[in-house]
Amino acid sequence: MNRCDVCGNDYDRAFTLRTADGVDYTFDSFECAIFKCAPECAHCGCRIIGHGVEVGGMFYCCASCARSAGEHGVADHAEVPT
């Protein structure tokens, strides 16, 4: 069995995830993988598991958090011309 790098659980269905920088981690659940690997929103601190927003090298979970942090011109969706 493989031991999860986050919670230490021995699990026969654990999986290995290789990050973009080539580091391998073993997890017993997606929850542990998200905890270890997903970036945190620079404003509210939640884990970003969707697309998120990147502005000036900072990551935000949504445009609202980016705007709350003082970033301008950020939207969660494109404006539709009328």
VOVO-437342 format. One record per residue: residue in three letters; y negated, z negated, x of N, C-alpha, C in turn. Coordinates in steps of 0.001 Angstrom, whole numbers, plus 500000, padded with zeros to 6 digits. Each point is the difference from the previous one (the first is absolute). Last residue first. Layout:
BEGIN
- r; n.yy; n.zz; n.xx; ca.yy; ca.zz; ca.xx; c.yy; c.zz; c.xx
- Ala; Y; Z; X; Y; Z; X; Y; Z; X
...
//
This chain:
BEGIN
- r; n.yy; n.zz; n.xx; ca.yy; ca.zz; ca.xx; c.yy; c.zz; c.xx
- Thr; 455497; 526771; 475575; 499993; 500296; 498561; 499227; 501254; 499695
- Pro; 503050; 497740; 504407; 498743; 500600; 499519; 500086; 500308; 498514
- Val; 502555; 496011; 502601; 500300; 501301; 499375; 498687; 500580; 499496
- Glu; 501338; 496374; 504128; 499201; 500244; 498816; 500311; 501391; 499480
- Ala; 503616; 497076; 502819; 498927; 500985; 500122; 499238; 500099; 498680
- His; 502408; 495401; 501633; 500372; 501315; 499478; 498800; 500925; 500107
- Asp; 499771; 495624; 501665; 501448; 500019; 499863; 500504; 501340; 499472
- Ala; 495447; 499163; 503105; 500486; 500021; 498613; 501515; 500035; 499991
- Val; 495135; 499261; 503304; 501449; 499915; 499924; 500405; 499965; 498518
- Gly; 495463; 499861; 502223; 500552; 501336; 499814; 501514; 500027; 499915
- His; 497930; 495840; 502583; 499401; 500811; 498940; 500675; 501366; 499915
- Glu; 500846; 494468; 501808; 500211; 501427; 500255; 499476; 500797; 498803
- Gly; 500220; 495070; 500395; 498785; 500673; 500444; 500147; 501466; 500326
- Ala; 503180; 496664; 498100; 499816; 499712; 501423; 498800; 500747; 500580
- Ser; 501346; 500685; 495530; 499650; 498583; 500090; 499758; 499577; 501443
- Arg; 501588; 504367; 499153; 498597; 499867; 499580; 499544; 498549; 500098
- Ala; 504505; 500835; 500897; 499183; 500635; 501036; 498521; 499870; 499658
- Cys; 503094; 498520; 496809; 499936; 499080; 501145; 499149; 500586; 501123
- Ser; 500758; 502769; 496306; 499211; 498839; 499583; 499859; 498998; 501144
- Ala; 502829; 503808; 500456; 498583; 500306; 500209; 499112; 498819; 499621
- Cys; 504987; 498835; 501552; 499396; 500870; 498987; 498527; 500223; 500327
- Cys; 502929; 497600; 502936; 501004; 500327; 498995; 499454; 500963; 498951
- Tyr; 498378; 499907; 505229; 499760; 499283; 498752; 501060; 500423; 498995
- Phe; 498678; 500229; 505733; 500862; 500367; 498885; 499723; 499089; 498811
- Met; 497174; 501984; 504678; 500416; 498843; 499208; 500820; 500493; 498819
- Gly; 497806; 502963; 503123; 501062; 499296; 500699; 500484; 498741; 499302
- Gly; 496606; 502919; 498098; 499537; 499487; 501283; 501038; 499181; 500751
- Val; 501642; 500833; 495458; 498597; 500320; 500257; 499620; 499369; 501328
- Glu; 504479; 501060; 496396; 499586; 499703; 501377; 498566; 500459; 500183
- Val; 503627; 498566; 495748; 498792; 500719; 500412; 499696; 499582; 501430
- Gly; 504770; 500134; 496582; 498890; 499245; 500556; 498846; 500909; 500371
- His; 504863; 500642; 498275; 499202; 500826; 500912; 498873; 499217; 500647
- Gly; 503787; 496901; 498411; 499712; 501337; 499480; 499193; 500769; 501029
- Ile; 501166; 495486; 500634; 501281; 500689; 499901; 499856; 501378; 499368
- Ile; 497201; 495634; 502420; 499763; 501345; 499483; 501327; 500741; 500007
- Arg; 498641; 494545; 499617; 500738; 501005; 500764; 499807; 501354; 499330
- Cys; 496179; 496112; 499668; 501310; 500365; 499452; 500664; 501054; 500890
- Gly; 495482; 498003; 500643; 501152; 499497; 500725; 501359; 500357; 499433
- Cys; 495032; 501057; 498961; 500683; 498972; 499197; 501252; 499450; 500657
- His; 497078; 503171; 502446; 499141; 499220; 499100; 500757; 498866; 499317
- Ala; 502023; 503212; 503004; 498962; 499320; 500776; 499090; 499156; 499118
- Cys; 505302; 501241; 499168; 498668; 500440; 499593; 498964; 499171; 500753
- Glu; 504866; 500753; 502172; 499290; 499153; 499043; 498640; 500613; 499695
- Pro; 504901; 502500; 501557; 498696; 499469; 500420; 499389; 499140; 498897
- Ala; 505379; 500592; 500836; 498886; 500570; 499241; 498675; 499394; 500475
- Cys; 504378; 498586; 501798; 499462; 501271; 500480; 498778; 500542; 499268
- Lys; 502604; 495683; 499159; 499884; 500177; 501452; 499157; 501213; 500394
- Phe; 500906; 498964; 495372; 499362; 498830; 500602; 499723; 500223; 501484
- Ile; 502517; 503243; 497665; 498583; 500046; 499637; 499255; 498855; 500662
- Ala; 504632; 500016; 500488; 499420; 501119; 500743; 498507; 500108; 499729
- Cys; 502503; 496847; 497543; 499812; 499567; 501384; 499372; 501099; 500846
- Glu; 501061; 501114; 495562; 499003; 498930; 500002; 499716; 499523; 501421
- Phe; 503489; 503039; 499121; 498698; 500654; 500139; 498887; 498961; 500018
- Ser; 504798; 498468; 501775; 499370; 500414; 498743; 498699; 500739; 500306
- Asp; 502815; 498233; 503414; 500991; 499888; 498940; 499433; 500443; 498654
- Phe; 498836; 501481; 505425; 499595; 499293; 498787; 501155; 499939; 499013
- Thr; 498332; 501221; 505548; 501098; 499929; 499048; 499557; 499126; 498828
- Tyr; 497322; 503253; 503946; 500156; 498710; 499330; 501189; 500094; 499061
- Asp; 497508; 502866; 504503; 501031; 499870; 498978; 500037; 498575; 499459
- Val; 496114; 503427; 502494; 500610; 498676; 499954; 501010; 499958; 498847
- Gly; 496898; 503752; 501282; 501336; 499954; 500593; 500676; 498651; 500026
- Asp; 495660; 501609; 497996; 499877; 499779; 501447; 501350; 499735; 500670
- Ala; 499634; 500707; 495269; 499399; 501180; 500635; 499869; 499830; 501509
- Thr; 503875; 497154; 497694; 498581; 500204; 499733; 499489; 501220; 500761
- Arg; 505017; 498715; 498019; 499281; 500291; 501241; 498555; 500301; 499645
- Leu; 504305; 497159; 497591; 498805; 500819; 499801; 499332; 500189; 501351
- Thr; 505126; 498452; 497748; 499074; 500022; 501122; 498861; 500954; 499686
- Phe; 503506; 496818; 496743; 499628; 501324; 500492; 499000; 499855; 501143
- Ala; 504198; 497071; 496970; 498706; 500030; 500666; 499733; 501404; 500530
- Arg; 503891; 498019; 497510; 499292; 501241; 499654; 498595; 500040; 500574
- Asp; 503015; 496242; 500526; 500817; 501151; 500371; 499325; 501338; 499672
- Tyr; 497749; 495162; 501448; 500263; 500807; 498809; 500750; 501249; 500408
- Asp; 497575; 494919; 501548; 501064; 500928; 500407; 500420; 500771; 498764
- Asn; 495054; 497569; 500938; 501203; 500149; 499187; 500979; 500976; 500648
- Gly; 495368; 498665; 501411; 501184; 499518; 500704; 501302; 500117; 499247
- Cys; 495134; 501369; 499119; 500511; 498775; 499369; 501252; 499438; 500669
- Val; 497634; 503863; 501943; 498987; 499179; 499334; 500580; 498680; 499516
- Asp; 502609; 503497; 502140; 499002; 499541; 500964; 498927; 499115; 499373
- Cys; 505321; 500673; 498470; 498640; 500448; 499678; 499012; 499391; 500988
- Arg; 505319; 501025; 501026; 499060; 498933; 499649; 498600; 500593; 499778
- Asn; 505311; 502054; 499475; 498739; 500060; 500730; 499040; 498945; 499466
- Met; 505733; 500557; 500354; 498817; 500000; 499155; 498764; 500000; 500883
//
